[in-house]
């Protein structure tokens, strides 16, 4: 079971790992067999090492974006988070993430749903 505060802590670590692109911080967010989807219809990136590799392939420039996420629904080991990401070039995204957590608090399944504001 995970609670709202644990989800918020995980979200804060996610944004910090995204900001730093520190491999160990990225890997620490996910289980060894985690599935990560950028869109619900994507084949997943599988495993925390592969997820870190994937994140490190295309980095956002430091200071070029701002993100704010918070838990929306939390039930057992499952949660959704909602928030926004704003880029300095004017791009603005509304986001919802589906998250399933392992007993140790790492994410086992991540699915991103986002909409770019026109």
N, C-alpha and C positions, 0 to 999 in steps of 0.2 A: 504494500500500500504506500502511496505517495500522497503528500498533502500539498496545499497551495504554496506554502513557503518553500518546500523542497523544489517544486516546479520553478518558482521565481528564481531561486538560487541557481538552478540549472540554466535558465534563460540568461541570467547575468553572466555566467561562465561562458555560455555560447557566444554572446556579443563580445566578451573580452577575448576569446579565442579568435573570433573573426577579426577583431581589431589588430591583434598581435601576429596572427598567422604562425603562432608557436605550435609546432607539430605535436609536442607532448600534451599541450592544452587541448588541442583538437581531439586527439586520440582518447584523452581521458573522459570526454563527453559521451563516448559511445562504447558499446560492448564489442567484443572481437567479431561477433557475427551480426552486428547491426545492419539494418537495411535503411538506406537514405535515398529518398526520391525528391527531386526538385519539382516535379509535377506528379499528380496522382497516377498518370498514365505511363510514366517512365519505368523502365527496368531499373531496379535499385542498384546503387553502388553498395557493395557488401563488404562489411568489416571496417573496424576503426582505422586501420592503416590505409586501406583503399579510400576511405572518406577523406582522410588527411591529405593523401596524394591528390585527390580531386580538388579539394579546396585550394591547394597550393599551386595548381595549374593556372588558375585565373584569379589573381588577387585584385581586390579593390584598393585603390591608392589610399594610404593612411590619411585620415582627415577629410576624405571625399564623400563621406556618408554619415548618417546618424540613424540609429535604430532604437526602437522602444517596444518591448514586448512584455506581456503579462499573461498569467494563466487566465483562461476563460472557464473551462469546465475541467474538473478533476474527479475521477472515479476509479478507485482501486489503483491499478498500475497504468491507467490511461489518462491522458489529458489533452486538451487543446489549448493553444496559446494564440493570442491575437496581438497585432501591433502594426507598426508602420516602419518603413525604411525610406529615408529621404536622401537623395544624392545632391551634391553641390551643383550639378548641371541641370537641376530642375526635375529630374525623375522622382516620382513619388509612388510608392507601392503600399497597398493594403495587404496584409498577410494573415493567414491562419495556418497553424501547424498542428498536425496530429502527431502525438508523441506517445509511445509505449515505453515504459521504464522497467528495467530489471530490478530485482530486489536490492541491489547495491546502489541504486539511484542513477546509473548510467542509462542512456537511451538505447533501446533495442530496435525501435522502428520510428522513422521520421518521415513524414509526408508533408510537403509544402504546397499550399494553395495560395496563390497571390494574384492580385489584379493591379495592373498599372493604371494609375489615374490619367485619363485623357487630358 
